[in-house]
Amino acid sequence: MRLLIVEDNRRLVTNLFEYFEPRGYVVDAAPDGVVGKWLATTQHYDAIILDRMLPRLDGCELLAELRKNLNVDVPVIMLTARGELSDKVDGYSAGADDYLTKPFEFLELELRLKALIARSNRSGISRVLRIADLQLDLDTLETTRARQKIHLFPACRLLLQALMQASPAVVSREKLEEAVWGQDPPESDRLRSYIHELRRHVDAPFPVKLIQTVARVGYRMTAP
């Protein structure tokens, strides 16, 4: 499960990493609203923890833009030191799914996140992976880059999904083979051929290359 924390309090961010990572979460952090906006629109997350008061771009302004202009439907729980009703109204009006006042218990935050994610999965919201201008809709299986449709073989689409879901982390060759062939990988190096085919469709026609080879380890996909 991937979380994005948009928070400028470094100590709180460190504490959140220390709480969530040992529990199996993959966590990214942004120190201000501008970086948070970039991550939220170029990466896939299961939920976003968003501070109300942020430098460069206010949390409510950021959330409103994500919801209204950028079509980001990821569940968002807003954190704030201001617990007045008017502040909560602003947060919910911007598109927050839940609201938690500082200080808070980490266990309560986790339980609320799990409830939001479960509710989102049941609601049928379209699950779209995004890296830069590349998108993969996990429900329709439609792949686009720069708004151009890309037609992929099923094996290439499975590779793309594995790389996008792990981004920006490196995915080992073994994990990629498992994503395509399960527990029965081929004896020949067919993975290399499929990666070549994937690059031919996803990277070759575009100036910015997203798929990177990590020597003797595997591959990763990341925005520049």
Phi, psi and omega per residue, in radians:
M1 nan 2.269 -3.055
R2 -1.862 2.290 3.138
L3 -2.095 2.526 2.974
L4 -1.999 2.194 3.087
I5 -1.869 2.075 3.074
V6 -1.912 1.741 -2.967
E7 -2.733 2.358 -3.120
D8 -1.680 -0.081 3.090
N9 -1.480 1.815 -3.030
R10 -1.080 -0.678 -3.124
R11 -1.126 -0.747 3.109
L12 -1.120 -0.730 3.108
V13 -1.043 -0.782 3.110
T14 -1.038 -0.765 3.138
N15 -1.129 -0.650 3.109
L16 -1.175 -0.719 3.061
F17 -1.042 -0.799 -3.099
E18 -1.137 -0.489 3.124
Y19 -1.426 -0.839 -2.975
F20 -1.441 -0.667 -3.064
E21 -1.073 -0.780 3.103
P22 -1.100 -0.296 3.128
R23 -1.604 0.139 3.029
G24 1.666 0.084 3.110
Y25 -1.428 2.559 2.962
V26 -1.738 2.123 -2.962
V27 -2.118 2.304 2.956
D28 -2.006 2.738 3.137
A29 -2.388 2.569 3.063
A30 -2.237 2.337 -3.074
P31 -1.485 -0.119 -3.140
D32 -2.703 3.035 -3.062
G33 -1.194 -0.543 -3.120
V34 -1.195 -0.819 3.097
V35 -1.144 -0.674 3.100
G36 -1.051 -0.714 3.111
K37 -1.096 -0.766 -3.125
W38 -1.091 -0.804 -3.135
L39 -1.146 -0.736 -3.092
A40 -1.123 -0.460 -3.101
T41 -1.754 -0.159 -3.132
T42 -1.990 -0.215 -3.131
Q43 -2.173 2.864 3.085
H44 -1.780 2.265 3.084
Y45 -2.293 2.646 3.063
D46 -1.448 -0.452 3.105
A47 -2.824 2.760 3.117
I48 -2.170 2.289 3.006
I49 -1.756 2.019 -2.944
L50 -2.130 2.152 3.067
D51 -1.298 2.542 -3.130
R52 -1.289 -0.759 -3.088
M53 -1.824 1.895 -3.077
L54 -2.233 2.601 3.009
P55 -1.275 2.713 3.052
R56 1.231 -0.726 3.109
L57 -2.640 2.015 -3.095
D58 -1.021 2.573 -3.097
G59 -1.012 -0.746 3.127
C60 -1.167 -0.701 3.112
E61 -1.121 -0.747 3.116
L62 -1.063 -0.830 -3.092
L63 -1.130 -0.729 3.119
A64 -1.058 -0.682 3.126
E65 -1.205 -0.706 3.108
L66 -1.064 -0.734 -3.072
R67 -1.311 -0.823 -2.964
K68 -1.524 -0.627 -3.011
N69 -1.878 -0.464 -3.016
L70 -1.968 0.013 3.029
N71 0.994 0.714 3.081
V72 -1.663 1.979 -3.045
D73 -1.839 0.282 -3.134
V74 -1.126 2.401 3.083
P75 -1.021 2.394 -3.099
V76 -2.234 2.235 2.987
I77 -1.943 2.218 -3.047
M78 -1.707 2.347 3.086
L79 -1.848 2.506 3.101
T80 -2.755 2.636 3.016
A81 -1.528 -0.126 -3.108
R82 -1.836 1.927 -3.038
G83 -1.811 0.285 3.130
E84 -1.234 2.689 -3.083
L85 -1.038 -0.673 -3.123
S86 -1.091 -0.624 3.103
D87 -1.157 -0.709 3.126
K88 -1.167 -0.668 3.093
V89 -1.052 -0.752 3.115
D90 -1.058 -0.771 -3.121
G91 -1.116 -0.834 3.139
Y92 -1.166 -0.629 3.128
S93 -1.138 -0.559 3.127
A94 -1.303 -0.324 3.109
G95 2.149 0.204 3.122
A96 -1.185 2.511 3.091
D97 -1.593 -0.413 3.129
D98 -2.715 2.911 -3.011
Y99 -2.492 2.271 -3.117
L100 -2.328 2.243 -3.088
T101 -1.600 2.349 3.063
K102 -1.323 2.555 -0.150
P103 -1.313 2.765 -3.089
F104 -2.481 2.870 3.066
E105 -1.554 2.326 -3.115
F106 -1.069 -0.619 3.132
L107 -1.104 -0.714 3.098
E108 -1.102 -0.725 3.094
L109 -1.038 -0.797 -3.129
E110 -1.098 -0.748 3.141
L111 -1.106 -0.697 3.112
R112 -1.165 -0.693 3.102
L113 -1.081 -0.797 3.141
K114 -1.057 -0.701 3.131
A115 -1.143 -0.728 3.127
L116 -1.118 -0.761 -3.116
I117 -1.150 -0.738 3.111
A118 -1.097 -0.720 3.132
R119 -1.140 -0.702 3.126
S120 -1.112 -0.734 -3.138
N121 -1.130 -0.613 -3.134
R122 -1.326 -0.426 -3.032
S123 -1.359 -0.195 3.124
G124 1.394 0.343 3.090
I125 -1.099 2.368 3.137
S126 -1.038 2.272 -3.132
R127 -1.754 1.920 -3.052
V128 -2.091 2.171 3.030
L129 -1.540 2.398 -3.099
R130 -2.350 2.318 2.939
I131 -2.433 2.048 -3.045
A132 0.916 -2.171 -3.117
D133 -1.710 0.231 3.119
L134 -1.703 2.357 3.127
Q135 -2.348 2.481 3.029
L136 -2.303 2.024 3.114
D137 -1.516 2.013 -3.074
L138 -1.265 -0.276 3.135
D139 -1.574 -0.790 -3.121
T140 -1.637 -0.239 -3.084
L141 1.144 0.287 3.103
E142 -1.375 2.314 3.110
T143 -2.023 2.294 3.101
T144 -2.398 2.648 2.968
R145 -2.437 2.280 -3.043
A146 0.895 0.658 3.112
R147 1.184 0.216 3.063
Q148 -1.750 2.283 3.135
K149 -1.203 2.428 3.115
I150 -2.110 2.222 -3.132
H151 -1.764 2.105 -3.060
L152 -2.119 2.566 2.950
F153 -1.127 2.654 -3.130
P154 -0.929 -0.688 -3.129
A155 -1.138 -0.712 3.113
C156 -1.162 -0.640 3.120
R157 -1.157 -0.657 3.086
L158 -1.140 -0.687 3.070
L159 -1.109 -0.774 -3.141
L160 -1.063 -0.775 3.136
Q161 -1.063 -0.787 -3.138
A162 -1.077 -0.731 -3.129
L163 -1.209 -0.712 -3.109
M164 -1.231 -0.684 -3.135
Q165 -1.184 -0.543 -3.134
A166 -1.526 -0.291 -3.043
S167 -0.894 2.403 0.126
P168 -1.646 0.263 -3.099
A169 -1.247 2.730 3.067
V170 -1.392 2.399 3.085
V171 -1.911 2.186 -3.102
S172 -1.192 2.776 3.103
R173 -1.038 -0.673 -3.128
E174 -1.089 -0.729 3.138
K175 -1.183 -0.648 3.124
L176 -1.197 -0.708 3.088
E177 -1.100 -0.678 3.111
E178 -1.137 -0.637 -3.140
A179 -1.109 -0.525 -3.091
V180 -1.672 -0.813 -3.010
W181 -1.929 0.067 -3.135
G182 1.171 -2.377 -3.096
Q183 -1.548 0.152 -3.105
D184 -2.204 1.196 -3.095
P185 -1.205 2.678 -3.136
P186 -1.246 2.718 3.118
E187 -1.289 -0.611 -3.141
S188 -1.426 2.929 -3.122
D189 -1.494 1.141 3.137
R190 -1.287 -0.398 -3.140
L191 -1.023 -0.755 -3.137
R192 -1.033 -0.697 3.134
S193 -1.141 -0.706 -3.139
Y194 -1.219 -0.641 3.073
I195 -1.096 -0.733 3.098
H196 -1.051 -0.764 3.135
E197 -1.136 -0.712 3.120
L198 -1.097 -0.760 3.113
R199 -1.103 -0.620 -3.110
R200 -1.074 -0.598 -3.120
H201 -1.600 -0.688 -2.980
V202 -1.566 -0.606 -3.025
D203 -1.907 -0.769 -2.970
A204 -0.972 -0.721 -3.093
P205 -1.359 -0.010 -3.010
F206 -2.155 2.604 -3.071
P207 -1.205 -0.549 -3.116
V208 -1.710 2.169 -3.122
K209 -1.648 2.293 -3.066
L210 -1.811 -0.490 -3.090
I211 -1.567 2.205 -3.113
Q212 -2.107 2.456 3.039
T213 -1.595 2.281 3.052
V214 -1.907 1.884 -2.986
A215 -0.909 2.316 3.067
R216 1.097 0.207 3.136
V217 -2.193 -1.072 -3.089
G218 2.969 -2.360 -3.081
Y219 -2.458 2.784 3.016
R220 -2.543 2.801 3.091
M221 -2.182 2.228 -3.103
T222 -2.681 2.600 3.045
A223 -1.306 2.609 -3.137
P224 -1.190 nan nan
